[in-house]
Amino acid sequence: MASIIIKAGSEDFLQRHHPWIFSGAVKEPAEPVHNGETVTVLSSQGRWLASGAYSPHSQIRVRVWSFDQDEEITETFFRGRLARALQIRAPLLATGALTACRMVNAESDGLPGLIVDRYGDFLVCQFLAAGTEYWKPVIVEQLASLLSVKGIFERSDTETRQMEGLEPRTGVLFGEEPPDLVEIREEDIRIFVDIRRGQKTGFYLDQRENRKTVSAFAKDCEVLNGFAYTGGFGLWALRGGARHVTNIDTSSEARRLSERNLGLNAMDDRNVTHVEGDVFKVLRKYRDSRRQFDLIILDPPKFVASRRQLIAGCRGYKDINLLALKLLRPGGLLFTFSCSGHVAPALFQKIVADAALDAGRDVQILGYLGQSSDHPIALNFPEGHYLKGLICKVL
């Protein structure tokens, strides 16, 4: 097994068991190492520190598999890590009220670069790093052994793969081809999901608990659901007794699926307006026409994908929250989110506070929101806390 040596003075983060080793902290190996191959990580004095997957194309040069010197990276290792992750989620799926769930959450489950989501009888996997790509056949075999599913589908079609020197891939890895739409349940809400072409792995599973929270505040409200995708927040708002929901999204495919989800739940489509368009432009139009709402939900896509985009992305978050705050009636509620990992919770709160100041509104924070419990955050990997949300009330 090849060895990677950490430069002197660069070992502190490994002592805290952070699973990423950046290129600037390592001496490049003297011998060739294949993309994704397991390497031993040594201190500058030759002391064993960790074992991990080597990625010569990435700024994250090594993703750590284990900090235990006695733990070999074999099929047994992957079966154990997968079984542990699945056991954590077992209570969520036990009653049958929930049929979609994140089963493996990458670094926070000790499997860097691996996402596994369950949608009914199908698993959707993303192999986002060189190490998980290298071990893909083993991982798929173990998943098929540990879970009774009809099929395992790959959605490794993100830009992250390019940074790892990997081509995008999609397709069946095990069992059956998934149907065009898979039906899932969140308690008594039913939702069609397109796992082959939809956003992320098909649906925003990380917002499950927040959708339910919106329902508790929605009674008799006129609701605006910005960046609505296939209408998940809107469905839960209607379940909570919302008077009317306006769903806004740029995608015609998402709008059609949102309409189908209404029918699937036997909800009256007269209580919903679907607007296909840019959310920023639509909200400016509503502002100019002095339209108002009782509850607004903002769940935008990632505005900050890298540190270089931080200033522009923060400006985008401020602008969209400023528009929303101007559209709320007195006493109105804003559920606002950021899924950008580079935007820290304190920074996001400051952005919303600045938006409130510019909007001339006095605003209270009623609560803080985050990702659902099937998206755990390992304490040694704070980057896993990517989803931040605020419940704000206009006084």
C-alpha positions in Angstrom: 0.0 0.0 0.0 1.4 3.4 -1.0 2.0 6.0 1.7 1.3 9.7 1.8 3.4 11.9 4.1 1.8 14.9 5.9 4.1 18.0 5.9 5.4 19.1 9.3 3.0 21.5 11.0 0.0 20.3 9.0 -1.2 17.5 11.2 -3.5 19.4 13.6 -6.7 18.8 11.6 -6.1 15.1 11.5 -5.7 15.0 15.3 -9.3 16.3 15.3 -10.2 13.4 12.9 -11.3 15.7 10.1 -11.7 13.4 7.1 -10.2 15.7 4.4 -6.5 16.2 3.6 -5.8 19.0 1.2 -3.1 19.0 -1.5 -1.1 21.7 0.3 -0.7 19.5 3.4 0.9 16.5 1.7 4.1 15.5 0.0 3.2 13.9 -3.3 4.0 10.1 -3.4 7.2 9.0 -5.1 5.4 6.1 -6.8 2.3 6.3 -8.9 -1.0 5.9 -7.1 -4.2 5.1 -8.9 -7.2 7.4 -8.6 -9.2 6.2 -5.6 -6.6 3.7 -4.3 -6.3 3.3 -0.6 -3.2 4.9 0.9 -1.6 5.0 4.4 -1.2 8.5 5.8 2.0 9.1 7.8 3.2 12.1 9.8 6.5 13.8 8.8 8.2 11.6 11.5 6.7 8.4 9.9 3.9 7.9 12.5 0.7 6.2 11.2 -2.2 8.7 11.2 -5.0 7.3 9.0 -5.9 5.4 5.9 -7.8 7.0 3.0 -8.7 7.2 -0.7 -6.1 9.1 -2.8 -7.4 11.6 -5.4 -4.5 13.1 -7.5 -6.9 15.4 -9.5 -8.7 17.0 -6.5 -7.7 19.7 -4.0 -8.9 17.3 -1.4 -6.0 14.9 -2.0 -7.1 12.2 0.5 -10.5 11.4 2.0 -10.0 9.5 5.2 -11.7 6.1 5.5 -10.4 5.3 9.0 -8.4 6.6 11.9 -8.0 3.1 13.3 -4.7 1.4 12.4 -6.1 -2.0 12.9 -9.0 -1.4 10.5 -8.3 -2.7 7.0 -10.2 -1.2 4.1 -11.8 -4.3 2.6 -15.3 -5.5 1.8 -15.8 -6.1 5.5 -15.1 -2.4 6.2 -17.7 -1.2 3.8 -20.3 -3.7 4.9 -19.8 -2.5 8.5 -20.0 1.2 7.7 -23.1 0.7 5.5 -24.8 -1.5 8.1 -24.2 1.1 10.8 -25.7 3.9 8.6 -28.7 1.8 7.7 -29.4 0.9 11.3 -29.5 4.6 12.3 -32.3 5.1 9.8 -34.3 1.9 10.6 -36.6 3.6 13.1 -37.6 6.2 10.6 -38.8 3.6 8.1 -40.2 1.1 10.6 -43.8 2.2 10.6 -44.2 2.6 6.9 -45.4 6.2 7.3 -42.2 7.3 5.6 -40.9 5.6 2.5 -38.1 8.0 1.4 -35.0 8.6 3.4 -31.3 9.3 3.1 -29.6 6.1 4.0 -25.9 7.1 3.8 -24.8 10.7 4.2 -21.2 10.7 3.0 -18.5 11.9 5.4 -21.0 12.2 8.3 -21.5 8.4 8.0 -17.8 7.7 7.6 -18.1 7.1 3.9 -16.7 10.2 2.2 -18.2 10.9 -1.2 -21.1 8.4 -1.0 -24.8 9.4 -1.0 -27.5 6.7 -0.8 -31.2 7.7 -0.8 -34.1 5.4 -0.7 -37.3 6.0 -2.6 -39.7 3.2 -2.0 -38.3 0.1 -3.5 -35.4 1.8 -5.2 -32.0 3.2 -4.0 -30.4 6.1 -5.7 -26.6 6.4 -5.3 -24.1 9.2 -5.9 -20.4 8.3 -6.1 -18.9 11.7 -5.8 -15.3 11.0 -5.0 -12.5 8.9 -6.4 -12.5 6.5 -3.4 -16.2 5.6 -3.6 -15.8 5.2 -7.4 -12.9 2.8 -6.9 -15.0 0.7 -4.4 -18.3 1.1 -6.3 -18.8 -2.6 -7.2 -18.2 -3.6 -3.5 -20.6 -0.9 -2.2 -23.4 -1.8 -4.6 -23.0 -5.5 -3.8 -23.2 -4.8 -0.1 -26.2 -2.5 -0.4 -28.1 -5.1 -2.4 -27.2 -7.7 0.3 -28.2 -5.5 3.2 -31.5 -4.1 1.8 -34.4 -5.6 0.0 -34.9 -3.4 -3.0 -36.0 -3.8 -6.6 -33.2 -1.8 -8.0 -30.2 0.5 -7.4 -29.8 3.5 -9.7 -26.8 5.8 -10.1 -27.1 9.5 -10.3 -23.4 10.5 -10.3 -24.0 13.4 -12.6 -22.8 16.4 -10.5 -19.9 18.8 -11.1 -18.2 17.4 -8.1 -17.1 14.3 -10.1 -15.1 16.5 -12.6 -13.0 17.8 -9.7 -12.2 14.2 -8.9 -11.1 13.4 -12.5 -14.3 11.3 -13.0 -16.8 11.4 -15.8 -20.5 11.8 -15.0 -22.5 8.5 -14.9 -26.1 7.5 -14.6 -27.9 4.2 -15.0 -28.9 1.0 -13.4 -26.3 -0.6 -11.1 -28.5 -3.5 -9.7 -31.9 -5.0 -10.4 -34.7 -3.3 -12.2 -34.8 0.0 -14.2 -36.9 2.5 -12.1 -40.2 3.7 -13.5 -40.6 7.2 -14.8 -42.0 8.2 -11.5 -41.7 6.6 -8.0 -44.4 7.4 -5.5 -43.2 8.1 -1.9 -45.0 8.9 1.3 -44.3 11.5 4.0 -47.0 10.5 6.5 -50.3 11.1 4.7 -48.7 13.2 1.9 -48.0 11.3 -1.3 -45.4 12.6 -3.8 -44.2 11.5 -7.2 -40.5 11.6 -7.6 -38.4 11.4 -10.8 -35.3 9.7 -9.6 -33.7 9.5 -13.1 -33.9 13.2 -14.0 -35.0 15.2 -11.0 -33.0 17.6 -8.9 -30.3 16.0 -6.6 -31.4 12.3 -6.4 -35.0 13.2 -7.3 -36.3 15.1 -4.2 -35.2 17.4 -1.4 -35.2 14.8 1.4 -33.3 17.1 3.7 -36.3 19.4 4.0 -38.8 16.7 5.2 -39.0 17.9 8.8 -39.2 21.6 7.7 -42.1 20.9 5.4 -44.0 19.5 8.4 -43.1 22.6 10.4 -44.5 24.8 7.7 -47.8 22.9 8.0 -48.1 23.8 11.7 -48.0 27.6 10.8 -50.0 27.6 7.6 -53.7 27.6 8.7 -55.8 30.2 6.9 -52.6 31.6 5.3 -52.1 32.9 1.8 -48.8 31.2 1.0 -46.0 32.0 -1.5 -43.7 29.0 -2.1 -40.6 30.3 -3.9 -38.3 27.9 -5.8 -41.1 25.4 -5.4 -39.7 22.5 -7.4 -42.4 19.8 -7.4 -44.5 21.5 -4.7 -43.5 19.7 -1.5 -43.7 22.7 0.8 -47.0 23.7 -0.9 -48.6 20.3 -0.3 -47.7 20.4 3.4 -49.0 24.0 3.7 -52.3 22.9 2.2 -52.4 20.0 4.6 -52.0 22.5 7.4 -55.0 24.5 6.2 -53.5 27.1 4.0 -56.2 29.2 2.2 -54.2 29.4 -1.1 -50.7 28.5 -2.3 -48.7 30.2 -5.1 -45.9 27.9 -6.3 -43.1 29.6 -8.3 -40.4 27.7 -10.2 -38.5 28.1 -13.5 -39.0 24.5 -14.6 -42.0 23.5 -16.7 -41.3 19.8 -15.8 -41.4 20.7 -12.1 -44.6 22.6 -12.5 -46.3 19.6 -14.3 -45.1 17.2 -11.6 -46.4 19.6 -8.9 -49.8 19.6 -10.5 -49.8 15.8 -10.6 -48.8 15.7 -6.9 -51.9 17.8 -6.1 -54.1 15.2 -7.8 -52.3 12.4 -6.1 -53.3 13.9 -2.8 -56.9 14.7 -3.9 -56.2 18.4 -3.2 -58.4 21.1 -4.8 -56.3 22.7 -7.6 -58.4 25.9 -7.3 -56.5 26.5 -4.1 -53.1 26.6 -5.9 -51.6 28.9 -8.5 -48.5 27.6 -10.5 -46.3 30.3 -11.8 -43.5 29.4 -14.2 -40.7 32.0 -14.1 -37.7 33.5 -12.4 -38.5 33.9 -8.7 -36.6 37.2 -8.4 -38.5 38.7 -11.3 -41.9 37.4 -10.1 -41.4 38.8 -6.6 -40.4 42.1 -8.0 -43.6 42.1 -10.1 -45.6 41.3 -6.9 -43.8 44.1 -5.0 -44.6 46.6 -7.7 -48.3 45.6 -7.7 -48.4 45.7 -3.9 -49.4 42.1 -3.6 -49.1 40.6 -0.1 -48.9 37.2 1.5 -49.2 35.7 5.0 -46.4 33.1 4.7 -43.5 33.0 2.3 -41.1 30.0 1.8 -37.7 30.6 0.2 -35.8 27.4 -0.5 -33.4 28.5 -3.3 -30.7 26.5 -5.0 -27.1 26.8 -3.9 -26.0 30.4 -4.6 -22.5 29.8 -3.3 -20.7 26.8 -4.8 -17.2 28.0 -4.0 -15.5 30.7 -1.9 -15.0 32.8 -5.0 -18.8 33.1 -5.3 -19.4 34.1 -1.7 -19.9 37.9 -2.2 -22.2 37.5 -5.2 -24.1 34.7 -3.5 -24.6 36.6 -0.3 -26.0 39.5 -2.4 -28.4 37.1 -4.0 -29.6 35.8 -0.6 -30.1 39.4 0.6 -32.0 40.5 -2.5 -34.5 37.6 -2.4 -35.1 38.0 1.3 -35.5 41.7 0.9 -38.2 41.1 -1.7 -40.0 38.5 0.4 -40.0 40.7 3.5 -41.6 43.6 1.6 -44.4 41.2 0.4 -45.4 40.0 3.9 -48.4 41.4 5.7 -47.9 42.6 9.3 -47.6 39.5 11.4 -46.5 37.5 8.4 -44.0 34.6 8.5 -40.9 34.0 6.4 -39.4 30.5 6.2 -36.0 31.2 4.6 -33.2 28.7 3.8 -29.6 28.5 2.5 -28.1 25.2 1.4 -24.7 26.8 0.6 -22.1 25.2 2.8 -19.8 28.2 2.4 -22.5 30.4 4.1 -22.2 29.9 7.8 -25.3 30.1 10.0 -24.2 33.4 11.6 -23.6 34.9 8.2 -26.9 33.8 6.9 -28.7 35.4 9.9 -26.8 38.6 9.3 -27.8 38.6 5.6 -31.5 38.2 6.6 -31.1 40.9 9.3 -29.6 43.3 6.7 -32.5 42.5 4.3 -35.0 43.3 7.1 -33.3 46.6 7.8 -33.4 47.6 4.2 -37.0 46.5 3.9 -37.9 48.7 6.8 -39.5 45.8 8.7 -39.1 44.8 12.4 -38.5 41.1 12.4 -38.2 38.4 15.1 -36.6 35.0 14.7 -39.1 32.4 16.0 -36.9 29.4 15.3 -33.8 27.9 13.6 -34.1 25.1 11.1 -31.7 22.6 9.6 -31.5 19.4 7.6 -33.7 16.4 8.6 -32.4 13.8 11.0 -31.5 11.3 8.3 -28.9 13.8 7.2 -26.8 13.7 10.4 -23.8 15.9 11.0 -20.6 14.3 12.3 -19.0 16.5 14.9 -15.6 16.0 13.3 -17.0 17.2 10.0 -18.8 20.6 10.6 -19.0 21.1 6.8 -21.8 18.6 7.0 -24.0 21.3 8.4 -24.9 22.8 5.1 -28.7 23.5 5.4 -29.7 26.5 7.5 -33.1 28.0 8.0 -34.9 30.7 9.9 -38.5 31.2 10.9 -39.0 35.0 10.9 -42.0 37.0 11.9 -42.7 40.5 10.8 -44.0 42.6 13.7 
